[in-house]
Amino acid sequence: MLNRSAPDALPTLALTATEITVLDRLVSDNKPQVRRKTLAHYLTKIARLGGYLARPNDPPPGNKVMWRGLSRLTGIAIGAMVGAKIVGN
């Protein structure tokens, strides 16, 4: 809903710094020339974790795809935080 009202918003309004870092490392950018990464940009990355293909003619991702992507992102982010504490980085 936040993306609909403010698509150019900063991603930190909805995501933590760890989640943003994980998304940047795991999901490649379709458009590498993007200068300012917005909330809409990161929501597409979350959808791609859930199985969304992000082709030019595809409709926007649905609730099920977003739920799957957010579930995967949460698990990966928790693993990254636990791994960082164990290793000590």
Backbone as CSV, one residue per row, in Angstrom:
resi,resn,N_x,N_y,N_z,CA_x,CA_y,CA_z,C_x,C_y,C_z
1,MET,0.822,-1.179,0.000,0.000,0.000,0.000,0.873,1.252,0.000
2,LEU,1.986,1.194,0.692,2.884,2.342,0.722,3.452,2.622,-0.660
3,ASN,3.705,1.583,-1.418,4.236,1.749,-2.772,3.226,2.449,-3.678
4,ARG,1.949,2.212,-3.470,0.931,2.873,-4.289,0.854,4.362,-4.007
5,SER,0.994,4.748,-2.757,0.875,6.163,-2.412,2.173,6.935,-2.617
6,ALA,3.308,6.267,-2.465,4.598,6.955,-2.614,5.613,6.011,-3.254
7,PRO,5.535,5.786,-4.579,6.445,4.837,-5.228,7.908,5.298,-5.238
8,ASP,8.150,6.581,-5.089,9.526,7.085,-5.074,10.088,7.219,-3.671
9,ALA,9.433,6.615,-2.700,9.880,6.694,-1.310,11.179,5.906,-1.113
10,LEU,11.858,6.246,-0.054,13.085,5.524,0.286,12.745,4.117,0.777
11,PRO,13.577,3.138,0.466,13.282,1.759,0.888,13.359,1.567,2.400
12,THR,14.024,2.475,3.105,14.158,2.334,4.556,12.837,2.560,5.284
13,LEU,11.820,3.038,4.587,10.500,3.184,5.221,9.862,1.836,5.510
14,ALA,10.183,0.821,4.713,9.554,-0.485,4.880,10.547,-1.616,5.155
15,LEU,11.820,-1.401,4.858,12.815,-2.467,4.982,13.949,-2.040,5.910
16,THR,14.552,-3.027,6.556,15.715,-2.750,7.398,16.975,-2.699,6.535
17,ALA,18.036,-2.204,7.109,19.308,-2.128,6.382,19.807,-3.527,6.009
18,THR,19.600,-4.503,6.890,20.008,-5.882,6.600,19.233,-6.438,5.413
19,GLU,17.927,-6.196,5.370,17.105,-6.688,4.265,17.525,-6.043,2.938
20,ILE,17.838,-4.764,2.971,18.274,-4.067,1.757,19.594,-4.641,1.265
21,THR,20.521,-4.894,2.177,21.816,-5.468,1.807,21.644,-6.866,1.228
22,VAL,20.794,-7.677,1.863,20.545,-9.042,1.376,19.944,-8.999,-0.025
23,LEU,18.977,-8.115,-0.247,18.353,-8.009,-1.571,19.359,-7.560,-2.626
24,ASP,20.236,-6.629,-2.268,21.241,-6.169,-3.230,22.212,-7.276,-3.612
25,ARG,22.515,-8.157,-2.666,23.463,-9.242,-2.952,22.820,-10.426,-3.668
26,LEU,21.565,-10.734,-3.332,20.932,-11.934,-3.872,20.252,-11.737,-5.217
27,VAL,19.568,-10.631,-5.386,18.745,-10.418,-6.577,19.427,-9.389,-7.466
28,SER,19.771,-9.818,-8.671,20.436,-8.898,-9.593,19.450,-7.865,-10.116
29,ASP,19.966,-6.720,-10.493,19.129,-5.648,-11.025,18.844,-5.889,-12.493
30,ASN,17.575,-5.710,-12.885,17.224,-5.783,-14.301,17.743,-4.564,-15.043
31,LYS,17.760,-3.445,-14.342,18.219,-2.184,-14.924,19.413,-1.698,-14.102
32,PRO,20.630,-2.053,-14.487,21.788,-1.681,-13.682,22.068,-0.179,-13.650
33,GLN,21.464,0.594,-14.544,21.735,2.020,-14.579,20.871,2.810,-13.596
34,VAL,20.099,2.137,-12.739,19.260,2.830,-11.772,20.152,3.562,-10.779
35,ARG,19.955,4.860,-10.673,20.787,5.666,-9.768,20.250,5.620,-8.343
36,ARG,18.997,6.026,-8.176,18.396,6.054,-6.849,17.454,4.866,-6.726
37,LYS,17.756,3.988,-5.830,16.939,2.789,-5.663,15.781,3.122,-4.722
38,THR,14.574,3.002,-5.243,13.374,3.375,-4.506,12.718,2.156,-3.870
39,LEU,11.654,2.423,-3.141,10.892,1.349,-2.526,10.315,0.414,-3.588
40,ALA,9.837,0.969,-4.687,9.280,0.155,-5.770,10.335,-0.798,-6.340
41,HIS,11.569,-0.327,-6.445,12.677,-1.147,-6.946,12.889,-2.369,-6.038
42,TYR,12.887,-2.144,-4.721,13.117,-3.246,-3.789,11.905,-4.161,-3.661
43,LEU,10.702,-3.634,-3.855,9.525,-4.500,-3.837,9.531,-5.455,-5.022
44,THR,10.036,-5.007,-6.151,10.178,-5.902,-7.294,11.204,-6.989,-6.991
45,LYS,12.271,-6.630,-6.293,13.263,-7.637,-5.906,12.661,-8.666,-4.951
46,ILE,11.821,-8.227,-4.020,11.153,-9.160,-3.106,10.233,-10.083,-3.896
47,ALA,9.504,-9.524,-4.852,8.613,-10.336,-5.682,9.403,-11.362,-6.484
48,ARG,10.589,-10.980,-6.945,11.415,-11.926,-7.703,11.890,-13.075,-6.817
49,LEU,12.103,-12.827,-5.532,12.424,-13.920,-4.609,11.252,-14.883,-4.479
50,GLY,10.039,-14.375,-4.665,8.842,-15.200,-4.562,8.434,-15.870,-5.853
51,GLY,9.184,-15.660,-6.925,8.893,-16.335,-8.181,8.430,-15.429,-9.304
52,TYR,8.324,-14.153,-9.051,7.901,-13.202,-10.087,9.028,-13.055,-11.105
53,LEU,8.691,-13.104,-12.400,9.712,-13.068,-13.440,10.093,-11.658,-13.879
54,ALA,9.242,-10.677,-13.624,9.505,-9.263,-13.923,9.780,-9.023,-15.405
55,ARG,9.009,-9.690,-16.255,9.133,-9.432,-17.685,8.401,-8.137,-18.019
56,PRO,8.745,-7.501,-19.127,8.137,-6.197,-19.451,6.605,-6.205,-19.543
57,ASN,5.998,-7.278,-20.011,4.550,-7.306,-20.173,3.812,-8.005,-19.033
58,ASP,4.507,-8.394,-17.987,3.868,-9.053,-16.851,3.065,-8.049,-16.027
59,PRO,1.924,-8.496,-15.474,1.178,-7.617,-14.569,1.944,-7.459,-13.256
60,PRO,1.552,-6.526,-12.412,2.240,-6.378,-11.120,2.135,-7.664,-10.300
61,PRO,3.086,-7.903,-9.422,3.051,-9.137,-8.621,1.848,-9.149,-7.689
62,GLY,1.334,-10.329,-7.447,0.174,-10.486,-6.581,0.569,-10.730,-5.133
63,ASN,-0.454,-10.887,-4.299,-0.233,-11.062,-2.863,0.532,-12.339,-2.545
64,LYS,0.217,-13.423,-3.249,0.859,-14.706,-2.958,2.358,-14.660,-3.271
65,VAL,2.706,-14.046,-4.393,4.117,-13.936,-4.778,4.865,-13.033,-3.798
66,MET,4.232,-11.935,-3.400,4.875,-11.032,-2.436,5.052,-11.728,-1.087
67,TRP,4.059,-12.508,-0.675,4.151,-13.231,0.595,5.299,-14.235,0.559
68,ARG,5.399,-14.983,-0.545,6.499,-15.947,-0.671,7.853,-15.244,-0.626
69,GLY,7.968,-14.156,-1.357,9.233,-13.426,-1.389,9.605,-12.846,-0.042
70,LEU,8.621,-12.284,0.656,8.890,-11.711,1.969,9.248,-12.790,2.983
71,SER,8.622,-13.947,2.869,8.965,-15.069,3.754,10.399,-15.524,3.526
72,ARG,10.787,-15.641,2.264,12.163,-16.036,1.949,13.155,-14.977,2.420
73,LEU,12.823,-13.697,2.194,13.715,-12.612,2.611,13.902,-12.611,4.117
74,THR,12.830,-12.823,4.859,12.926,-12.845,6.321,13.834,-13.971,6.792
75,GLY,13.674,-15.148,6.236,14.529,-16.272,6.610,15.989,-16.044,6.272
76,ILE,16.242,-15.487,5.104,17.617,-15.219,4.692,18.242,-14.127,5.563
77,ALA,17.464,-13.097,5.886,17.981,-12.008,6.714,18.299,-12.498,8.125
78,ILE,17.449,-13.358,8.681,17.719,-13.925,10.010,18.985,-14.764,9.963
79,GLY,19.144,-15.552,8.921,20.362,-16.353,8.771,21.599,-15.485,8.638
80,ALA,21.489,-14.373,7.930,22.631,-13.468,7.772,23.013,-12.828,9.106
81,MET,22.009,-12.453,9.894,22.302,-11.844,11.202,22.914,-12.854,12.162
82,VAL,22.390,-14.080,12.177,22.931,-15.123,13.058,24.350,-15.491,12.615
83,GLY,24.560,-15.616,11.311,25.893,-15.936,10.798,26.905,-14.861,11.125
84,ALA,26.488,-13.608,11.083,27.411,-12.515,11.405,27.812,-12.541,12.869
85,LYS,26.885,-12.934,13.742,27.209,-13.011,15.183,28.106,-14.188,15.481
86,ILE,27.898,-15.317,14.783,28.714,-16.510,15.034,30.146,-16.282,14.545
87,VAL,30.264,-15.720,13.349,31.585,-15.506,12.776,32.296,-14.330,13.440
88,GLY,31.520,-13.348,13.885,32.108,-12.199,14.572,32.440,-11.042,13.667
89,ASN,31.898,-11.027,12.458,32.162,-9.920,11.534,31.298,-8.767,11.892
